[in-house]
Amino acid sequence: QVQLVESGGGLVQPGGSLRLSCVASRSIFSIYHMAWYRQAPGKQRELVAIITSGGSTNYADSVKGRFTISRDNAKNTVNLQMNSLKPEDTAVYYCNAKPLAPGRDIWGQGTQVTVSS
């Protein structure tokens, strides 16, 4: 089975930037959509950004214009560049792979992002 490993989380001040990375154990981007989710304490997990197998992207309204999802096929890596961070962006961020064919989603272990002064 494919494994996903996130990295890049940490503590940043409001207005700062952070870059998250998700490395897949093998090449999967042709048969999976890739996404980032986040979950804050006491809140429901929400979709932040998605990039389809064809390269189309979509974002939650709350992060449009601030976050950018991208992928590097050669490195089997999906990135989330987060700029102009706000305290409400604080959450555990999870990498997610959605199969184009019927099957279960694949999840990474999560990485903590804390935005605080």
KELUM-683713 format. One record per residue (C-alpha): residue number from 1; residue in one letter; x, y, z. Coordinates in steps of 0.02 Angstrom, whole numbers, plus 50000, padded with zeros to 5 digits. Example, Ala and Ser with C-alpha at 12.3 -4.5 7.8 and 13.67 -1.06 7.14 Angstrom:
2
+-----+---------+-------+-------+-------+
! num ! residuo !    px !    py !    pz !
+-----+---------+-------+-------+-------+
!   1 !       A ! 50615 ! 49775 ! 50390 !
!   2 !       S ! 50684 ! 49947 ! 50357 !
+-----+---------+-------+-------+-------+
//
This chain:
117
+-----+---------+-------+-------+-------+
! num ! residuo !    px !    py !    pz !
+-----+---------+-------+-------+-------+
!   1 !       Q ! 50000 ! 50000 ! 50000 !
!   2 !       V ! 50053 ! 50180 ! 49970 !
!   3 !       Q ! 50115 ! 50276 ! 50122 !
!   4 !       L ! 50112 ! 50465 ! 50144 !
!   5 !       V ! 50228 ! 50561 ! 50259 !
!   6 !       E ! 50201 ! 50745 ! 50299 !
!   7 !       S ! 50331 ! 50868 ! 50360 !
!   8 !       G ! 50358 ! 51054 ! 50379 !
!   9 !       G ! 50240 ! 51099 ! 50519 !
!  10 !       G ! 50290 ! 51213 ! 50660 !
!  11 !       L ! 50260 ! 51376 ! 50750 !
!  12 !       V ! 50246 ! 51537 ! 50651 !
!  13 !       Q ! 50188 ! 51714 ! 50690 !
!  14 !       P ! 50032 ! 51788 ! 50610 !
!  15 !       G ! 50074 ! 51850 ! 50436 !
!  16 !       G ! 50213 ! 51725 ! 50418 !
!  17 !       S ! 50236 ! 51582 ! 50296 !
!  18 !       L ! 50258 ! 51395 ! 50308 !
!  19 !       R ! 50280 ! 51257 ! 50179 !
!  20 !       L ! 50213 ! 51083 ! 50208 !
!  21 !       S ! 50272 ! 50932 ! 50109 !
!  22 !       C ! 50195 ! 50761 ! 50083 !
!  23 !       V ! 50304 ! 50622 ! 50012 !
!  24 !       A ! 50223 ! 50468 ! 49938 !
!  25 !       S ! 50312 ! 50301 ! 49946 !
!  26 !       R ! 50291 ! 50278 ! 49759 !
!  27 !       S ! 50227 ! 50370 ! 49605 !
!  28 !       I ! 50039 ! 50387 ! 49621 !
!  29 !       F ! 49987 ! 50555 ! 49549 !
!  30 !       S ! 49918 ! 50482 ! 49389 !
!  31 !       I ! 49790 ! 50377 ! 49482 !
!  32 !       Y ! 49756 ! 50482 ! 49638 !
!  33 !       H ! 49695 ! 50656 ! 49675 !
!  34 !       M ! 49800 ! 50734 ! 49812 !
!  35 !       A ! 49732 ! 50846 ! 49948 !
!  36 !       W ! 49771 ! 50933 ! 50110 !
!  37 !       Y ! 49649 ! 50930 ! 50255 !
!  38 !       R ! 49661 ! 51011 ! 50425 !
!  39 !       Q ! 49579 ! 50985 ! 50593 !
!  40 !       A ! 49581 ! 51105 ! 50739 !
!  41 !       P ! 49540 ! 51047 ! 50917 !
!  42 !       G ! 49353 ! 51024 ! 50939 !
!  43 !       K ! 49318 ! 51057 ! 50756 !
!  44 !       Q ! 49275 ! 50949 ! 50606 !
!  45 !       R ! 49410 ! 50902 ! 50484 !
!  46 !       E ! 49399 ! 51012 ! 50330 !
!  47 !       L ! 49467 ! 51008 ! 50154 !
!  48 !       V ! 49597 ! 51144 ! 50128 !
!  49 !       A ! 49659 ! 51115 ! 49951 !
!  50 !       I ! 49657 ! 50982 ! 49816 !
!  51 !       I ! 49754 ! 50949 ! 49658 !
!  52 !       T ! 49681 ! 50821 ! 49538 !
!  53 !       S ! 49776 ! 50693 ! 49437 !
!  54 !       G ! 49756 ! 50813 ! 49290 !
!  55 !       G ! 49830 ! 50960 ! 49386 !
!  56 !       S ! 49671 ! 51057 ! 49423 !
!  57 !       T ! 49669 ! 51142 ! 49593 !
!  58 !       N ! 49535 ! 51202 ! 49713 !
!  59 !       Y ! 49541 ! 51285 ! 49883 !
!  60 !       A ! 49433 ! 51318 ! 50033 !
!  61 !       D ! 49367 ! 51496 ! 50030 !
!  62 !       S ! 49459 ! 51533 ! 50192 !
!  63 !       V ! 49630 ! 51503 ! 50113 !
!  64 !       K ! 49607 ! 51564 ! 49934 !
!  65 !       G ! 49742 ! 51686 ! 49885 !
!  66 !       R ! 49852 ! 51633 ! 50032 !
!  67 !       F ! 49886 ! 51447 ! 50007 !
!  68 !       T ! 49952 ! 51357 ! 49853 !
!  69 !       I ! 49951 ! 51170 ! 49824 !
!  70 !       S ! 50078 ! 51098 ! 49702 !
!  71 !       R ! 50163 ! 50935 ! 49661 !
!  72 !       D ! 50333 ! 50875 ! 49604 !
!  73 !       N ! 50307 ! 50713 ! 49506 !
!  74 !       A ! 50493 ! 50671 ! 49503 !
!  75 !       K ! 50501 ! 50677 ! 49692 !
!  76 !       N ! 50329 ! 50600 ! 49725 !
!  77 !       T ! 50295 ! 50754 ! 49831 !
!  78 !       V ! 50144 ! 50866 ! 49858 !
!  79 !       N ! 50172 ! 51035 ! 49939 !
!  80 !       L ! 50063 ! 51163 ! 50024 !
!  81 !       Q ! 50136 ! 51337 ! 50027 !
!  82 !       M ! 50049 ! 51439 ! 50162 !
!  83 !       N ! 50070 ! 51627 ! 50163 !
!  84 !       S ! 49992 ! 51767 ! 50266 !
!  85 !       L ! 49953 ! 51643 ! 50402 !
!  86 !       K ! 49817 ! 51682 ! 50529 !
!  87 !       P ! 49786 ! 51611 ! 50703 !
!  88 !       E ! 49631 ! 51523 ! 50635 !
!  89 !       D ! 49746 ! 51421 ! 50522 !
!  90 !       T ! 49810 ! 51331 ! 50676 !
!  91 !       A ! 49772 ! 51145 ! 50656 !
!  92 !       V ! 49845 ! 50976 ! 50620 !
!  93 !       Y ! 49867 ! 50963 ! 50432 !
!  94 !       Y ! 49846 ! 50796 ! 50344 !
!  95 !       C ! 49899 ! 50740 ! 50172 !
!  96 !       N ! 49768 ! 50638 ! 50081 !
!  97 !       A ! 49764 ! 50533 ! 49923 !
!  98 !       K ! 49598 ! 50497 ! 49839 !
!  99 !       P ! 49597 ! 50352 ! 49715 !
! 100 !       L ! 49516 ! 50381 ! 49547 !
! 101 !       A ! 49455 ! 50201 ! 49549 !
! 102 !       P ! 49345 ! 50134 ! 49689 !
! 103 !       G ! 49448 ! 50115 ! 49847 !
! 104 !       R ! 49493 ! 50191 ! 50014 !
! 105 !       D ! 49580 ! 50357 ! 50039 !
! 106 !       I ! 49759 ! 50357 ! 50101 !
! 107 !       W ! 49806 ! 50473 ! 50244 !
! 108 !       G ! 49969 ! 50538 ! 50313 !
! 109 !       Q ! 50006 ! 50548 ! 50499 !
! 110 !       G ! 49978 ! 50736 ! 50512 !
! 111 !       T ! 50089 ! 50883 ! 50552 !
! 112 !       Q ! 50050 ! 51022 ! 50677 !
! 113 !       V ! 50040 ! 51202 ! 50619 !
! 114 !       T ! 50026 ! 51335 ! 50753 !
! 115 !       V ! 50003 ! 51519 ! 50711 !
! 116 !       S ! 50027 ! 51626 ! 50864 !
! 117 !       S ! 50112 ! 51785 ! 50921 !
+-----+---------+-------+-------+-------+
//
